Structure formats: structure tokens, C-alpha cells
Amino acid sequence: MKTSMRPWTIPILGLVLLIPASYFLLTLFVRVVFGSTTLYYHIAPSFLETPFDIFSFNKSAWILYGPLLAIMLNTPAMVQLQLRKRILDSRVFIYYRSHWLNTAISLQGALLFVLLLAYLVIEHCRY
């Protein structure tokens, strides 16, 4: 019996890409709820104080763009577009394949990305 690891590579890569954003938001949650700032100030300066160009890729980019990359990798695995050409017209059909892990990673990535954008807007307006 042959098993292939190929179907698991995209979800595992998506989970790895979600780790930096999850860790950052966990430290932010601990700071806000419990008042412990040690972990937050260990990771937050890299997110707030580095020169942040839109195309730079440093530690803060892993935090911000990791969920976005996870969404971009896992969404095509569950949504499939097909173009069917006929004689008189052509139509595009959208098929949803039920892969629960890809769906969970895409939804968590979207939630993390929205939370990070809200955090950045609040921090920008605050200072």
C-alpha cells in the first residue's frame, strides 16, 4: 500500500506560515488581558519599529504576509474553476471540493490577516 505525502504538503506549509502571526497575536492577547509585556516587547519591536516598505521581507513580513500566503496556497486546493466552451457560448463553473483542513487554514488565515490589519490601523491612529 503506497501513501503519498503530496496532498499534505500544502496544508502543512499553510500551518507553518500561520505560526508567526498566531504567536504575535497570542503575545498581544497576553499583554492586553493579563498585562504581561515580556513576550510582546520581544516580538513587537520587529513588527512596529523596523523600516517597513511594502515589498520588504523581514521578520515583520512573516507576521503580516504569512496568513496571506497561507490563504493563497490553500484556496486553490479547495476551489476549482472550469471553463466549458460550447458552440454558442462559454461558461465558467466554480466547484468547491470539501477539504476540511484547507478550508480551516484559509479561514484562520483570513481571520488572522484581518486582525493584524485592524491592529496596524489602531497602532497607526494611536501614534
Protein Blocks (a to p, Z undefined) as FASTA:
>chain_A
ZZdfklmmmmmmmmmmmmmmmmmmmmmmmmmmnopaklmmmmmmmmmmpccdfkbccfkl
mmmmmmmmmmmmmmmmmpccdddddfkbccddddddddfklmmmmmmmmmmmmmmmmmmm
mmmmmZZ
